[in-house]
């Protein structure tokens, strides 16, 4: 009988050891599991990243592929031919289209601003609301004032175009160049004279 009593604690101790081993095995499995998930997540992230880059490249190609340089969308840059005369009829017609389209867009923008201000003008009882509206209107008016000055420059450029003076520097008389005119159709100075003019303005200021 005494021998049986001594063997009982050994069995319970063995059971405890097996339970402890199972618990440690479960803990180890749970610790290893997140590592696998992280590795899988990294793999998916690596495979997904090139796809996003490819999409961005396609978008940038579309934007650059339009070849738009000047301020008017929808008008492709003039393709110069080797040995062609500067400011010939084709070039003059090209820049006439740019100037007229640009002026039309600016005039429509001015009209939209006037109608917007007329429709949205209201006498708000709250002084903060009134101040916000006034600041918005003043910003729009400043923008439209710049556009009116730009319209005046466009009219001057169209006048020079009709008199065959467009595309030549007013200071030295050299050709301004098709590429510079594409970027700034109202340019009346060549790049060198423009730099000198800016230097003089800085010195005077």
C-alpha contacts under 8 A as a table, 3 or more apart, distances in Angstrom:
res1	aa1	res2	aa2	distance
1	X	4	X	5.37
1	X	5	X	6.62
2	X	5	X	5.27
2	X	6	X	6.52
3	X	6	X	5.32
3	X	7	X	6.54
4	X	7	X	5.30
4	X	8	X	6.67
5	X	8	X	5.62
5	X	9	X	7.80
6	X	9	X	6.44
6	X	10	X	7.54
7	X	10	X	5.36
7	X	11	X	6.74
8	X	11	X	5.36
8	X	12	X	6.58
9	X	12	X	5.17
9	X	13	X	6.05
10	X	13	X	5.08
10	X	14	X	6.20
11	X	14	X	5.07
11	X	15	X	6.26
12	X	15	X	5.02
12	X	16	X	6.19
13	X	16	X	5.07
13	X	17	X	6.26
14	X	17	X	5.07
14	X	18	X	6.36
15	X	18	X	5.20
15	X	19	X	6.21
16	X	19	X	5.11
16	X	20	X	6.02
17	X	20	X	5.05
17	X	21	X	6.09
18	X	21	X	4.98
18	X	22	X	6.20
19	X	22	X	5.10
19	X	23	X	6.26
20	X	23	X	5.12
20	X	24	X	6.20
21	X	24	X	5.19
21	X	25	X	6.09
22	X	25	X	5.01
22	X	26	X	6.19
23	X	26	X	5.09
23	X	27	X	6.19
24	X	27	X	5.04
24	X	28	X	6.07
25	X	28	X	5.08
25	X	29	X	6.13
26	X	29	X	5.03
26	X	30	X	6.13
27	X	30	X	5.05
27	X	31	X	6.13
28	X	31	X	5.07
28	X	32	X	6.19
29	X	32	X	5.14
29	X	33	X	6.10
30	X	33	X	5.20
30	X	34	X	7.22
31	X	34	X	6.33
31	X	35	X	7.39
32	X	35	X	5.42
32	X	36	X	6.73
33	X	36	X	5.31
33	X	37	X	6.49
34	X	37	X	4.91
34	X	38	X	6.06
35	X	38	X	5.08
35	X	39	X	6.18
36	X	39	X	5.10
36	X	40	X	6.14
37	X	40	X	5.03
37	X	41	X	6.02
38	X	41	X	4.94
38	X	42	X	6.10
39	X	42	X	5.09
39	X	43	X	6.23
40	X	43	X	5.08
40	X	44	X	6.23
41	X	44	X	5.16
41	X	45	X	6.07
42	X	45	X	5.01
42	X	46	X	6.11
43	X	46	X	5.14
43	X	47	X	6.24
44	X	47	X	5.10
44	X	48	X	5.95
45	X	48	X	5.04
45	X	49	X	5.99
46	X	49	X	5.37
46	X	50	X	7.31
47	X	50	X	6.38
47	X	51	X	7.50
48	X	51	X	5.50
48	X	52	X	6.81
49	X	52	X	5.37
49	X	53	X	6.51
50	X	53	X	5.07
50	X	54	X	6.14
51	X	54	X	5.11
51	X	55	X	6.43
52	X	55	X	5.23
52	X	56	X	6.46
53	X	56	X	5.15
53	X	57	X	6.28
54	X	57	X	5.14
54	X	58	X	6.33
55	X	58	X	5.18
55	X	59	X	6.38
56	X	59	X	5.18
56	X	60	X	6.27
57	X	60	X	5.19
57	X	61	X	6.14
58	X	61	X	5.11
58	X	62	X	6.36
59	X	62	X	5.19
59	X	63	X	6.40
60	X	63	X	5.09
60	X	64	X	6.07
61	X	64	X	5.15
61	X	65	X	5.61
62	X	65	X	4.98
62	X	66	X	6.66
63	X	66	X	5.82
63	X	67	X	7.86
64	X	67	X	5.76
64	X	68	X	7.70
66	X	76	X	7.46
67	X	76	X	6.53
67	X	77	X	6.77
68	X	72	X	7.98
68	X	73	X	6.59
68	X	74	X	7.64
68	X	75	X	7.29
68	X	76	X	6.10
68	X	77	X	6.58
69	X	77	X	7.00
69	X	182	X	6.31
69	X	183	X	5.52
70	X	73	X	7.58
70	X	77	X	7.90
70	X	182	X	5.06
70	X	183	X	4.44
70	X	184	X	6.47
70	X	185	X	7.40
71	X	102	X	7.18
71	X	183	X	7.24
71	X	184	X	7.72
72	X	75	X	6.44
72	X	98	X	6.45
72	X	101	X	6.92
72	X	102	X	5.82
73	X	76	X	8.00
75	X	98	X	7.20
77	X	182	X	6.79
78	X	91	X	7.31
78	X	94	X	7.10
78	X	178	X	7.80
78	X	182	X	7.99
80	X	84	X	7.44
81	X	84	X	5.69
84	X	88	X	7.93
85	X	88	X	5.67
86	X	91	X	7.68
87	X	90	X	7.65
87	X	91	X	5.28
87	X	92	X	5.70
87	X	167	X	7.11
88	X	91	X	5.38
88	X	92	X	6.07
89	X	92	X	5.05
89	X	93	X	6.04
90	X	93	X	5.14
90	X	94	X	6.11
91	X	94	X	4.98
91	X	95	X	6.31
92	X	95	X	5.38
92	X	96	X	6.04
92	X	161	X	7.05
93	X	96	X	4.94
93	X	97	X	6.24
94	X	97	X	5.32
94	X	98	X	6.50
95	X	98	X	4.89
95	X	99	X	6.09
95	X	185	X	7.27
96	X	99	X	5.21
96	X	100	X	6.09
96	X	158	X	6.95
96	X	161	X	7.59
97	X	100	X	5.30
97	X	101	X	5.96
98	X	101	X	5.30
98	X	102	X	5.96
98	X	185	X	7.62
99	X	102	X	5.14
99	X	103	X	6.08
99	X	154	X	6.27
99	X	157	X	7.93
99	X	158	X	7.04
99	X	185	X	7.06
100	X	103	X	5.16
100	X	104	X	6.14
101	X	104	X	5.09
101	X	105	X	6.29
102	X	105	X	5.22
102	X	106	X	6.31
103	X	106	X	5.15
103	X	107	X	6.12
103	X	151	X	6.02
103	X	154	X	6.87
104	X	107	X	5.18
104	X	108	X	6.22
105	X	108	X	5.17
105	X	109	X	6.22
106	X	109	X	5.01
106	X	110	X	6.26
106	X	147	X	6.50
106	X	151	X	7.26
107	X	110	X	5.11
107	X	111	X	6.31
108	X	111	X	5.10
108	X	112	X	6.16
109	X	112	X	5.06
109	X	113	X	6.25
110	X	113	X	5.17
110	X	114	X	6.38
110	X	144	X	6.08
110	X	147	X	7.87
111	X	114	X	5.17
111	X	115	X	6.28
112	X	115	X	5.23
112	X	116	X	5.94
113	X	116	X	4.98
113	X	117	X	6.11
113	X	140	X	7.24
113	X	144	X	7.83
114	X	117	X	5.26
114	X	118	X	6.22
115	X	118	X	5.05
115	X	119	X	6.06
116	X	119	X	5.22
116	X	120	X	5.97
117	X	120	X	5.26
117	X	121	X	5.61
117	X	137	X	7.12
118	X	121	X	5.44
123	X	130	X	7.14
124	X	127	X	7.08
124	X	129	X	6.21
124	X	130	X	5.56
125	X	129	X	7.78
125	X	130	X	7.58
126	X	129	X	5.40
126	X	130	X	6.46
127	X	130	X	4.99
127	X	131	X	6.10
128	X	131	X	5.09
128	X	132	X	6.21
129	X	132	X	5.11
129	X	133	X	6.22
130	X	133	X	5.19
130	X	134	X	6.11
131	X	134	X	5.11
131	X	135	X	6.15
132	X	135	X	5.23
132	X	136	X	6.26
133	X	136	X	5.13
133	X	137	X	6.15
134	X	137	X	5.08
134	X	138	X	6.06
135	X	138	X	5.09
135	X	139	X	6.23
136	X	139	X	5.22
136	X	140	X	6.30
137	X	140	X	5.08
137	X	141	X	6.08
138	X	141	X	5.02
138	X	142	X	6.17
139	X	142	X	5.17
139	X	143	X	6.29
140	X	143	X	5.08
140	X	144	X	6.12
141	X	144	X	4.99
141	X	145	X	5.99
142	X	145	X	4.99
142	X	146	X	6.38
143	X	146	X	5.24
143	X	147	X	6.36
144	X	147	X	4.86
144	X	148	X	6.15
145	X	148	X	5.06
145	X	149	X	6.41
146	X	149	X	5.18
146	X	150	X	6.24
147	X	150	X	4.85
147	X	151	X	6.11
148	X	151	X	4.97
148	X	152	X	6.36
149	X	152	X	5.08
149	X	153	X	6.47
150	X	153	X	5.02
150	X	154	X	6.22
151	X	154	X	4.94
151	X	155	X	6.22
152	X	155	X	5.10
152	X	156	X	6.34
153	X	156	X	5.01
153	X	157	X	6.18
153	X	186	X	6.24
154	X	157	X	5.00
154	X	158	X	6.15
154	X	186	X	5.98
155	X	158	X	5.08
155	X	159	X	6.15
156	X	159	X	5.02
156	X	160	X	6.25
157	X	160	X	5.06
157	X	161	X	6.09
157	X	166	X	6.44
157	X	185	X	7.91
157	X	186	X	5.83
158	X	161	X	4.87
158	X	162	X	6.29
158	X	166	X	7.78
159	X	162	X	5.26
159	X	163	X	6.38
160	X	163	X	5.00
160	X	164	X	5.98
160	X	165	X	4.77
160	X	166	X	4.78
161	X	164	X	5.03
161	X	165	X	5.84
161	X	166	X	4.54
161	X	167	X	7.94
162	X	165	X	7.67
162	X	166	X	7.94
163	X	166	X	7.58
165	X	168	X	6.24
166	X	188	X	7.78
167	X	175	X	6.08
167	X	176	X	5.42
167	X	177	X	6.82
167	X	178	X	7.79
167	X	181	X	7.28
167	X	187	X	7.83
167	X	188	X	7.07
168	X	173	X	5.49
168	X	174	X	5.56
168	X	175	X	4.63
168	X	176	X	5.32
168	X	188	X	6.82
168	X	189	X	7.29
168	X	190	X	7.55
169	X	172	X	5.69
169	X	173	X	4.55
169	X	174	X	5.41
169	X	175	X	6.24
169	X	176	X	5.85
169	X	188	X	5.45
169	X	189	X	4.39
169	X	190	X	5.30
170	X	173	X	5.68
170	X	188	X	5.95
170	X	189	X	5.87
171	X	189	X	6.64
171	X	193	X	6.91
172	X	193	X	7.62
174	X	190	X	7.17
175	X	190	X	7.02
176	X	180	X	6.65
176	X	181	X	7.12
176	X	187	X	7.88
176	X	188	X	7.61
176	X	189	X	6.60
176	X	190	X	4.59
176	X	191	X	7.25
177	X	180	X	5.53
177	X	181	X	6.33
177	X	190	X	7.79
178	X	181	X	5.08
178	X	182	X	6.07
179	X	182	X	5.03
179	X	183	X	6.47
180	X	183	X	5.21
180	X	184	X	6.00
180	X	185	X	7.63
180	X	187	X	7.71
181	X	184	X	4.81
181	X	185	X	4.44
181	X	186	X	7.15
181	X	187	X	6.35
182	X	185	X	5.70
184	X	187	X	5.53
187	X	190	X	7.71
189	X	192	X	7.99
189	X	193	X	5.92
189	X	194	X	5.67
190	X	193	X	5.45
190	X	194	X	6.04
191	X	194	X	5.03
191	X	195	X	6.24
192	X	195	X	5.24
192	X	196	X	6.39
193	X	196	X	5.05
193	X	197	X	6.02
194	X	197	X	5.00
194	X	198	X	6.22
195	X	198	X	5.15
195	X	199	X	6.27
196	X	199	X	5.06
196	X	200	X	6.26
197	X	200	X	5.16
197	X	201	X	6.29
198	X	201	X	5.05
198	X	202	X	6.31
199	X	202	X	5.18
199	X	203	X	6.28
200	X	203	X	5.08
200	X	204	X	6.09
201	X	204	X	5.10
201	X	205	X	5.98
202	X	205	X	5.04
